[in-house]
Amino acid sequence: MSERIPLYVSVVALAAIAALGAVAYASLTGNPLVEDRLNTTVANSENLLSVVGWATTKVRPDESVITLGVEIREKTPEEALRKAGEVSTNVIETIKSLGVSEEFIKTTGYSIYPQYQYYRDGSPPTIVGYIAQHTIEVRVRDPALIGKVLDSAIDAGANRVYGIMFQLSQEARKELTNRLIQEAVEDAYSKAEAAIAPAGMSIKGIKSIEISDVSAPMPIVMAAEKAVETPIMQGLTSYTVSVRVVFIIG
């Protein structure tokens, strides 16, 4: 005949089991790893839609960057450097006299290297002189000055014109980029609405926005020769901004 378990023992056992369950629940809910997994599960349960929006426009650049050079060849490095310095100074002063501010003129390159004479009989090459080079960058805001800067700089001794880059100034670019970002987000929103409307869904919010901007100013390469006044046409430059928007839908 089986023995009966006293009632108070059964009550104590049930209480112990309940206490252990409470401890286990507390340890799980207080565990960061478990909470992260729970949160991830909740986040993954969202209906998400990723859309790329675009905005583009063509604008006339308000700034031109002209890159000029002075190259001098002499028998000694001292003489090459001296003459290159004199010519570069003359070029810079001439450009400033046209009304270009000194803050828009800067030296971007300075070098000197030997010039060698090579022989067909296999003899070692010998140094026959030295070449000094200065590179000057000029930013011009007035389109009417571009041709004058080029021609005057060449008259003053610049014998290299590496090119012209048309671009927006920092201030104008910032204003334009902000406007295009807004238009690109609106484009993404319009695409998202069109995509989910047939399914009877709507946009509940935005989970993330990723922005990228692209501009493509084209350089013009020119020869270093004198003209009555070099004609320069700026044309229009395309600027494009794209955004990737992740929408919460439902």
C-alpha positions in Angstrom: 0.0 0.0 0.0 1.5 3.3 -1.2 2.4 5.9 1.2 0.5 9.2 1.1 2.6 12.4 0.6 1.7 14.9 3.2 -0.2 17.9 1.9 2.2 20.5 3.3 5.1 18.8 1.3 3.1 19.1 -2.0 2.5 22.8 -1.3 6.2 23.4 -0.6 7.2 21.6 -3.9 4.8 23.7 -6.0 6.1 26.9 -4.4 9.7 25.8 -5.2 8.8 25.1 -8.8 7.1 28.5 -9.1 10.1 30.3 -7.6 12.4 28.5 -10.1 10.2 29.6 -13.0 10.3 33.2 -11.8 14.0 33.2 -11.6 14.4 31.7 -15.0 12.0 34.3 -16.5 13.9 37.1 -14.8 17.2 35.8 -16.0 16.0 35.6 -19.6 14.3 39.1 -19.7 17.3 40.6 -18.0 19.8 39.0 -20.4 21.0 41.6 -23.1 21.6 38.9 -25.7 18.0 37.6 -25.3 16.6 41.1 -25.3 18.5 41.9 -28.5 17.2 38.8 -30.2 13.6 39.7 -29.1 14.1 43.2 -30.4 15.5 41.9 -33.7 12.5 39.7 -34.1 10.2 42.6 -33.6 12.2 44.8 -36.0 12.2 42.0 -38.6 8.5 41.8 -38.4 8.2 45.3 -39.9 7.2 45.6 -43.6 10.0 47.5 -45.2 10.4 48.9 -48.7 13.7 50.3 -50.1 13.4 53.0 -52.8 16.0 55.1 -54.6 15.0 58.7 -55.4 16.7 61.0 -57.9 16.9 64.7 -58.5 19.0 66.3 -61.2 19.4 69.8 -62.7 21.6 71.7 -65.0 23.1 75.0 -63.8 25.6 77.5 -65.1 28.8 77.3 -63.0 29.6 80.4 -61.0 33.4 79.7 -60.6 36.2 78.7 -62.9 39.5 77.1 -61.9 42.4 77.8 -64.2 45.6 75.9 -63.8 48.7 77.6 -65.2 52.4 76.7 -65.2 55.8 78.2 -65.6 58.7 76.0 -66.9 62.2 77.3 -67.0 65.3 75.5 -68.3 68.8 76.7 -67.3 72.3 75.3 -66.8 72.3 75.4 -63.0 69.5 74.7 -60.5 70.0 78.0 -58.9 69.5 79.9 -62.1 66.4 77.8 -63.1 64.8 78.4 -59.7 65.6 82.1 -59.7 64.1 82.7 -63.2 61.1 80.5 -62.5 60.4 82.5 -59.3 60.7 85.8 -61.1 58.3 84.7 -63.9 55.8 83.2 -61.5 55.8 86.4 -59.4 55.2 88.4 -62.6 52.3 86.1 -63.6 50.7 86.4 -60.2 51.0 90.2 -60.0 49.5 90.5 -63.5 46.5 88.3 -62.6 45.9 90.4 -59.4 46.0 93.6 -61.5 42.9 92.3 -63.4 40.9 92.3 -60.1 41.3 88.7 -59.0 41.6 88.6 -55.2 44.8 87.2 -53.7 42.8 84.5 -51.8 41.8 83.0 -55.1 45.4 82.5 -56.3 47.7 79.8 -54.9 50.8 77.8 -55.9 49.9 74.1 -56.2 53.2 72.8 -57.6 56.9 73.5 -57.2 59.7 71.2 -58.6 63.1 71.1 -60.1 64.9 68.2 -61.7 67.9 67.6 -64.0 67.7 67.4 -67.7 69.8 64.5 -69.2 71.6 64.0 -72.5 71.4 60.4 -73.6 73.8 58.7 -76.0 73.3 56.0 -78.6 76.6 54.4 -78.0 75.6 53.3 -74.5 77.6 55.9 -72.7 76.2 57.0 -69.3 73.8 60.0 -69.6 75.1 63.4 -68.5 73.3 66.3 -66.9 73.1 69.2 -69.4 70.7 71.5 -67.4 67.9 71.8 -64.9 64.2 72.3 -65.3 62.2 74.3 -62.7 58.4 74.2 -62.7 55.8 76.2 -60.9 52.1 75.5 -61.0 49.5 78.2 -60.2 45.8 77.7 -59.6 43.5 80.7 -60.1 39.8 80.8 -59.2 37.7 83.3 -61.2 34.2 84.3 -60.3 33.6 86.7 -63.2 33.2 84.9 -66.5 34.3 87.9 -68.4 37.7 87.6 -66.8 38.5 84.1 -67.8 39.9 84.9 -71.3 41.7 88.0 -69.9 43.4 85.9 -67.2 44.6 83.4 -69.7 46.0 85.8 -72.2 47.5 88.1 -69.6 49.2 85.2 -67.8 50.7 84.0 -71.0 51.9 87.5 -71.8 53.5 87.6 -68.3 55.5 84.4 -68.9 53.2 81.5 -68.2 54.1 78.8 -70.8 51.8 76.1 -69.6 48.0 76.0 -69.5 46.9 72.7 -68.0 43.2 73.3 -68.2 40.0 75.0 -66.9 37.5 73.4 -64.6 34.0 74.9 -64.3 32.3 74.3 -61.0 29.9 75.7 -58.5 31.3 77.7 -55.6 31.1 76.1 -52.2 28.2 78.4 -51.1 26.2 77.7 -54.3 26.9 74.0 -54.2 25.6 73.7 -50.7 22.4 75.5 -51.5 21.8 73.5 -54.6 22.6 70.1 -52.9 20.1 70.8 -50.1 17.4 71.6 -52.6 18.1 68.4 -54.7 18.1 66.2 -51.5 14.6 67.4 -50.8 13.5 66.7 -54.3 15.1 63.3 -54.3 13.3 62.3 -51.1 10.0 63.5 -52.6 10.8 61.3 -55.7 11.4 58.3 -53.5 8.2 58.9 -51.6 6.2 59.2 -54.8 7.7 55.9 -56.1 6.9 54.1 -52.8 3.3 55.2 -52.8 2.9 54.1 -56.4 4.4 50.7 -55.6 2.3 49.9 -52.6 -1.0 51.4 -53.6 -2.2 48.4 -55.6 -1.7 46.2 -52.5 -3.8 48.5 -50.4 -0.9 49.5 -48.1 0.3 52.9 -47.0 3.6 54.5 -45.7 3.8 54.4 -41.9 7.2 56.0 -41.5 10.8 56.1 -42.6 13.4 53.7 -41.1 16.5 55.2 -42.8 17.8 57.6 -45.5 21.1 57.3 -47.2 22.3 60.3 -49.3 24.9 60.5 -52.1 25.6 63.4 -54.5 27.3 63.3 -57.8 28.5 66.2 -60.0 30.3 66.1 -63.3 32.1 69.4 -64.2 34.1 68.8 -67.4 37.6 70.3 -67.8 38.7 72.1 -70.9 42.3 71.5 -72.0 43.8 74.4 -73.8 47.1 75.1 -75.6 49.4 77.8 -74.2 49.2 80.3 -77.1 48.2 83.9 -77.3 44.9 85.0 -78.8 43.4 88.5 -79.1 41.2 87.3 -76.3 40.7 83.6 -75.7 36.9 82.8 -76.0 35.7 80.6 -73.2 32.2 79.2 -73.0 31.1 77.9 -69.6 28.0 76.0 -70.8 25.8 74.2 -68.3 26.9 71.6 -65.8 24.7 68.7 -64.6 24.3 68.0 -60.9 22.6 64.9 -59.6 21.7 63.8 -56.1 20.4 60.3 -55.2 18.9 59.0 -51.9 18.0 55.6 -50.7 15.0 55.7 -48.4 13.8 52.6 -46.5 10.1 53.1 -45.7 8.0 51.3 -43.1 4.8 50.2 -44.8 1.6 48.5 -43.7 
